[in-house]
Amino acid sequence: MRERADREDDSSIDRDVVVLAAGYLAVLVAGGAAIALALGRSPGPFLADLFSDPVWLFGTVFGLFVLLKASSKRRAE
């Protein structure tokens, strides 16, 4: 019975990580689109430029890494 509860906790944490990662990426894309509109540019090419920018990509990957590390730390507790 205890193993089943542990497995359910793990799956809910995994689901939380997926939801948070999707939300994080959605906020980044929405923020990029808002910046493009504020600058008077079309969001499509602006976002394409962002996703090819190494600094912005590093920030995205770093943010996801921090999110995953925080969730694994929470899982260990």
N, CA, C and O atoms as a GROMACS GRO file, in nm:
protein
  308
    1MET      N    1   0.083  -0.119   0.000
    1MET     CA    2   0.000   0.000   0.000
    1MET      C    3   0.088   0.126   0.000
    1MET      O    4   0.059   0.224  -0.069
    2ARG      N    5   0.194   0.120   0.078
    2ARG     CA    6   0.285   0.236   0.087
    2ARG      C    7   0.354   0.260  -0.047
    2ARG      O    8   0.373   0.375  -0.087
    3GLU      N    9   0.392   0.151  -0.118
    3GLU     CA   10   0.457   0.165  -0.248
    3GLU      C   11   0.364   0.233  -0.348
    3GLU      O   12   0.407   0.315  -0.429
    4ARG      N   13   0.237   0.198  -0.343
    4ARG     CA   14   0.141   0.258  -0.436
    4ARG      C   15   0.130   0.409  -0.409
    4ARG      O   16   0.124   0.488  -0.503
    5ALA      N   17   0.126   0.447  -0.284
    5ALA     CA   18   0.118   0.589  -0.250
    5ALA      C   19   0.244   0.662  -0.296
    5ALA      O   20   0.236   0.775  -0.345
    6ASP      N   21   0.360   0.597  -0.282
    6ASP     CA   22   0.485   0.659  -0.328
    6ASP      C   23   0.484   0.677  -0.479
    6ASP      O   24   0.528   0.780  -0.530
    7ARG      N   25   0.435   0.575  -0.552
    7ARG     CA   26   0.429   0.585  -0.698
    7ARG      C   27   0.334   0.696  -0.741
    7ARG      O   28   0.362   0.769  -0.836
    8GLU      N   29   0.221   0.708  -0.671
    8GLU     CA   30   0.126   0.815  -0.704
    8GLU      C   31   0.188   0.951  -0.678
    8GLU      O   32   0.166   1.044  -0.755
    9ASP      N   33   0.265   0.964  -0.568
    9ASP     CA   34   0.333   1.090  -0.540
    9ASP      C   35   0.434   1.123  -0.649
    9ASP      O   36   0.442   1.237  -0.693
   10ASP      N   37   0.509   1.022  -0.694
   10ASP     CA   38   0.608   1.044  -0.800
   10ASP      C   39   0.540   1.088  -0.930
   10ASP      O   40   0.589   1.178  -0.998
   11SER      N   41   0.429   1.024  -0.964
   11SER     CA   42   0.362   1.060  -1.089
   11SER      C   43   0.301   1.200  -1.080
   11SER      O   44   0.298   1.272  -1.179
   12SER      N   45   0.253   1.238  -0.961
   12SER     CA   46   0.198   1.374  -0.949
   12SER      C   47   0.308   1.477  -0.955
   12SER      O   48   0.288   1.586  -1.009
   13ILE      N   49   0.427   1.445  -0.902
   13ILE     CA   50   0.540   1.538  -0.911
   13ILE      C   51   0.585   1.548  -1.056
   13ILE      O   52   0.615   1.658  -1.103
   14ASP      N   53   0.591   1.436  -1.128
   14ASP     CA   54   0.628   1.439  -1.269
   14ASP      C   55   0.528   1.523  -1.349
   14ASP      O   56   0.566   1.600  -1.436
   15ARG      N   57   0.401   1.507  -1.318
   15ARG     CA   58   0.297   1.585  -1.385
   15ARG      C   59   0.314   1.734  -1.352
   15ARG      O   60   0.297   1.819  -1.439
   16ASP      N   61   0.346   1.764  -1.226
   16ASP     CA   62   0.369   1.903  -1.186
   16ASP      C   63   0.486   1.963  -1.264
   16ASP      O   64   0.480   2.078  -1.307
   17VAL      N   65   0.593   1.885  -1.282
   17VAL     CA   66   0.709   1.934  -1.355
   17VAL      C   67   0.672   1.965  -1.499
   17VAL      O   68   0.713   2.068  -1.554
   18VAL      N   69   0.595   1.878  -1.562
   18VAL     CA   70   0.554   1.899  -1.701
   18VAL      C   71   0.467   2.024  -1.711
   18VAL      O   72   0.484   2.105  -1.803
   19VAL      N   73   0.374   2.040  -1.618
   19VAL     CA   74   0.286   2.157  -1.620
   19VAL      C   75   0.365   2.285  -1.597
   19VAL      O   76   0.344   2.384  -1.667
   20LEU      N   77   0.457   2.284  -1.501
   20LEU     CA   78   0.538   2.402  -1.475
   20LEU      C   79   0.630   2.436  -1.592
   20LEU      O   80   0.647   2.553  -1.626
   21ALA      N   81   0.690   2.333  -1.654
   21ALA     CA   82   0.777   2.358  -1.769
   21ALA      C   83   0.697   2.415  -1.886
   21ALA      O   84   0.743   2.508  -1.953
   22ALA      N   85   0.578   2.361  -1.910
   22ALA     CA   86   0.494   2.414  -2.018
   22ALA      C   87   0.452   2.558  -1.988
   22ALA      O   88   0.451   2.643  -2.077
   23GLY      N   89   0.418   2.584  -1.863
   23GLY     CA   90   0.383   2.720  -1.824
   23GLY      C   91   0.499   2.816  -1.838
   23GLY      O   92   0.482   2.929  -1.882
   24TYR      N   93   0.617   2.770  -1.800
   24TYR     CA   94   0.738   2.852  -1.811
   24TYR      C   95   0.764   2.890  -1.957
   24TYR      O   96   0.790   3.006  -1.989
   25LEU      N   97   0.757   2.791  -2.045
   25LEU     CA   98   0.779   2.818  -2.188
   25LEU      C   99   0.669   2.907  -2.245
   25LEU      O  100   0.696   2.993  -2.330
   26ALA      N  101   0.545   2.887  -2.200
   26ALA     CA  102   0.435   2.971  -2.249
   26ALA      C  103   0.456   3.117  -2.208
   26ALA      O  104   0.429   3.208  -2.286
   27VAL      N  105   0.503   3.138  -2.085
   27VAL     CA  106   0.529   3.274  -2.039
   27VAL      C  107   0.643   3.336  -2.120
   27VAL      O  108   0.637   3.454  -2.154
   28LEU      N  109   0.746   3.258  -2.150
   28LEU     CA  110   0.856   3.310  -2.231
   28LEU      C  111   0.809   3.350  -2.371
   28LEU      O  112   0.848   3.455  -2.422
   29VAL      N  113   0.728   3.267  -2.432
   29VAL     CA  114   0.678   3.298  -2.566
   29VAL      C  115   0.584   3.418  -2.560
   29VAL      O  116   0.591   3.507  -2.646
   30ALA      N  117   0.496   3.422  -2.460
   30ALA     CA  118   0.404   3.536  -2.448
   30ALA      C  119   0.482   3.664  -2.421
   30ALA      O  120   0.449   3.770  -2.475
   31GLY      N  121   0.584   3.655  -2.337
   31GLY     CA  122   0.668   3.772  -2.310
   31GLY      C  123   0.740   3.819  -2.435
   31GLY      O  124   0.749   3.939  -2.462
   32GLY      N  125   0.792   3.724  -2.513
   32GLY     CA  126   0.859   3.759  -2.638
   32GLY      C  127   0.763   3.824  -2.736
   32GLY      O  128   0.799   3.919  -2.805
   33ALA      N  129   0.641   3.772  -2.744
   33ALA     CA  130   0.541   3.831  -2.833
   33ALA      C  131   0.502   3.971  -2.787
   33ALA      O  132   0.485   4.061  -2.869
   34ALA      N  133   0.489   3.990  -2.656
   34ALA     CA  134   0.455   4.123  -2.603
   34ALA      C  135   0.566   4.223  -2.632
   34ALA      O  136   0.539   4.338  -2.667
   35ILE      N  137   0.690   4.179  -2.618
   35ILE     CA  138   0.804   4.267  -2.649
   35ILE      C  139   0.802   4.304  -2.797
   35ILE      O  140   0.824   4.420  -2.833
   36ALA      N  141   0.776   4.205  -2.883
   36ALA     CA  142   0.771   4.232  -3.027
   36ALA      C  143   0.662   4.334  -3.060
   36ALA      O  144   0.685   4.426  -3.138
   37LEU      N  145   0.546   4.316  -3.001
   37LEU     CA  146   0.437   4.410  -3.028
   37LEU      C  147   0.469   4.549  -2.974
   37LEU      O  148   0.435   4.649  -3.037
   38ALA      N  149   0.535   4.554  -2.858
   38ALA     CA  150   0.573   4.684  -2.802
   38ALA      C  151   0.675   4.755  -2.891
   38ALA      O  152   0.677   4.878  -2.898
   39LEU      N  153   0.759   4.677  -2.958
   39LEU     CA  154   0.859   4.736  -3.047
   39LEU      C  155   0.803   4.762  -3.187
   39LEU      O  156   0.873   4.815  -3.274
   40GLY      N  157   0.678   4.723  -3.209
   40GLY     CA  158   0.616   4.745  -3.339
   40GLY      C  159   0.658   4.644  -3.444
   40GLY      O  160   0.648   4.671  -3.564
   41ARG      N  161   0.705   4.528  -3.401
   41ARG     CA  162   0.747   4.424  -3.494
   41ARG      C  163   0.644   4.312  -3.495
   41ARG      O  164   0.561   4.301  -3.405
   42SER      N  165   0.652   4.230  -3.596
   42SER     CA  166   0.566   4.112  -3.605
   42SER      C  167   0.618   4.007  -3.507
   42SER      O  168   0.738   3.980  -3.504
   43PRO      N  169   0.530   3.945  -3.427
   43PRO     CA  170   0.577   3.849  -3.327
   43PRO      C  171   0.643   3.724  -3.385
   43PRO      O  172   0.736   3.670  -3.324
   44GLY      N  173   0.598   3.677  -3.502
   44GLY     CA  174   0.654   3.554  -3.560
   44GLY      C  175   0.803   3.561  -3.585
   44GLY      O  176   0.878   3.480  -3.529
   45PRO      N  177   0.849   3.656  -3.666
   45PRO     CA  178   0.994   3.666  -3.690
   45PRO      C  179   1.072   3.702  -3.563
   45PRO      O  180   1.186   3.658  -3.544
   46PHE      N  181   1.010   3.782  -3.476
   46PHE     CA  182   1.078   3.819  -3.352
   46PHE      C  183   1.102   3.695  -3.266
   46PHE      O  184   1.211   3.677  -3.211
   47LEU      N  185   1.000   3.609  -3.253
   47LEU     CA  186   1.016   3.486  -3.174
   47LEU      C  187   1.115   3.391  -3.241
   47LEU      O  188   1.191   3.323  -3.172
   48ALA      N  189   1.115   3.387  -3.373
   48ALA     CA  190   1.213   3.302  -3.444
   48ALA      C  191   1.354   3.351  -3.414
   48ALA      O  192   1.445   3.270  -3.395
   49ASP      N  193   1.372   3.483  -3.409
   49ASP     CA  194   1.503   3.538  -3.373
   49ASP      C  195   1.539   3.503  -3.229
   49ASP      O  196   1.654   3.470  -3.200
   50LEU      N  197   1.439   3.510  -3.140
   50LEU     CA  198   1.467   3.478  -2.999
   50LEU      C  199   1.511   3.333  -2.984
   50LEU      O  200   1.606   3.303  -2.911
   51PHE      N  201   1.440   3.242  -3.052
   51PHE     CA  202   1.473   3.100  -3.036
   51PHE      C  203   1.605   3.063  -3.103
   51PHE      O  204   1.655   2.953  -3.082
   52SER      N  205   1.661   3.152  -3.182
   52SER     CA  206   1.793   3.126  -3.238
   52SER      C  207   1.902   3.207  -3.167
   52SER      O  208   2.020   3.195  -3.201
   53ASP      N  209   1.863   3.290  -3.070
   53ASP     CA  210   1.959   3.371  -2.994
   53ASP      C  211   2.022   3.284  -2.884
   53ASP      O  212   1.948   3.232  -2.800
   54PRO      N  213   2.154   3.268  -2.882
   54PRO     CA  214   2.217   3.180  -2.783
   54PRO      C  215   2.195   3.224  -2.638
   54PRO      O  216   2.179   3.140  -2.550
   55VAL      N  217   2.194   3.354  -2.613
   55VAL     CA  218   2.175   3.401  -2.475
   55VAL      C  219   2.034   3.369  -2.427
   55VAL      O  220   2.015   3.322  -2.315
   56TRP      N  221   1.935   3.393  -2.512
   56TRP     CA  222   1.797   3.366  -2.475
   56TRP      C  223   1.776   3.215  -2.458
   56TRP      O  224   1.706   3.172  -2.366
   57LEU      N  225   1.835   3.136  -2.547
   57LEU     CA  226   1.823   2.991  -2.535
   57LEU      C  227   1.888   2.940  -2.407
   57LEU      O  228   1.834   2.852  -2.341
   58PHE      N  229   2.004   2.996  -2.372
   58PHE     CA  230   2.070   2.957  -2.248
   58PHE      C  231   1.980   2.989  -2.129
   58PHE      O  232   1.968   2.908  -2.037
   59GLY      N  233   1.917   3.105  -2.130
   59GLY     CA  234   1.827   3.142  -2.021
   59GLY      C  235   1.709   3.047  -2.011
   59GLY      O  236   1.667   3.011  -1.901
   60THR      N  237   1.656   3.006  -2.124
   60THR     CA  238   1.544   2.913  -2.125
   60THR      C  239   1.586   2.777  -2.069
   60THR      O  240   1.518   2.721  -1.984
   61VAL      N  241   1.698   2.726  -2.118
   61VAL     CA  242   1.746   2.596  -2.070
   61VAL      C  243   1.784   2.604  -1.923
   61VAL      O  244   1.755   2.512  -1.846
   62PHE      N  245   1.846   2.713  -1.882
   62PHE     CA  246   1.883   2.730  -1.742
   62PHE      C  247   1.759   2.736  -1.653
   62PHE      O  248   1.757   2.676  -1.545
   63GLY      N  249   1.656   2.807  -1.697
   63GLY     CA  250   1.532   2.813  -1.620
   63GLY      C  251   1.467   2.677  -1.605
   63GLY      O  252   1.419   2.642  -1.497
   64LEU      N  253   1.464   2.599  -1.712
   64LEU     CA  254   1.409   2.464  -1.704
   64LEU      C  255   1.494   2.375  -1.614
   64LEU      O  256   1.441   2.291  -1.541
   65PHE      N  257   1.626   2.391  -1.619
   65PHE     CA  258   1.716   2.314  -1.532
   65PHE      C  259   1.687   2.345  -1.385
   65PHE      O  260   1.677   2.254  -1.303
   66VAL      N  261   1.674   2.472  -1.352
   66VAL     CA  262   1.645   2.511  -1.214
   66VAL      C  263   1.510   2.454  -1.171
   66VAL      O  264   1.496   2.407  -1.058
   67LEU      N  265   1.413   2.458  -1.260
   67LEU     CA  266   1.281   2.404  -1.230
   67LEU      C  267   1.290   2.254  -1.201
   67LEU      O  268   1.229   2.206  -1.106
   68LEU      N  269   1.364   2.181  -1.283
   68LEU     CA  270   1.378   2.036  -1.262
   68LEU      C  271   1.456   2.004  -1.135
   68LEU      O  272   1.421   1.910  -1.064
   69LYS      N  273   1.560   2.081  -1.105
   69LYS     CA  274   1.637   2.058  -0.982
   69LYS      C  275   1.550   2.086  -0.860
   69LYS      O  276   1.557   2.013  -0.761
   70ALA      N  277   1.470   2.191  -0.866
   70ALA     CA  278   1.382   2.222  -0.753
   70ALA      C  279   1.280   2.112  -0.732
   70ALA      O  280   1.247   2.077  -0.618
   71SER      N  281   1.228   2.056  -0.841
   71SER     CA  282   1.130   1.949  -0.827
   71SER      C  283   1.195   1.822  -0.775
   71SER      O  284   1.133   1.750  -0.696
   72SER      N  285   1.318   1.792  -0.817
   72SER     CA  286   1.384   1.672  -0.765
   72SER      C  287   1.420   1.691  -0.618
   72SER      O  288   1.418   1.594  -0.542
   73LYS      N  289   1.452   1.812  -0.578
   73LYS     CA  290   1.479   1.840  -0.437
   73LYS      C  291   1.350   1.822  -0.356
   73LYS      O  292   1.352   1.769  -0.245
   74ARG      N  293   1.240   1.867  -0.413
   74ARG     CA  294   1.110   1.851  -0.345
   74ARG      C  295   1.074   1.703  -0.336
   74ARG      O  296   1.015   1.659  -0.237
   75ARG      N  297   1.110   1.627  -0.439
   75ARG     CA  298   1.081   1.484  -0.440
   75ARG      C  299   1.161   1.412  -0.331
   75ARG      O  300   1.112   1.316  -0.272
   76ALA      N  301   1.283   1.458  -0.306
   76ALA     CA  302   1.369   1.394  -0.206
   76ALA      C  303   1.320   1.417  -0.064
   76ALA      O  304   1.352   1.339   0.026
   77GLU      N  305   1.242   1.522  -0.042
   77GLU     CA  306   1.194   1.553   0.094
   77GLU      C  307   1.090   1.458   0.142
   77GLU      O  308   1.041   1.471   0.254
   0.00000   0.00000   0.00000
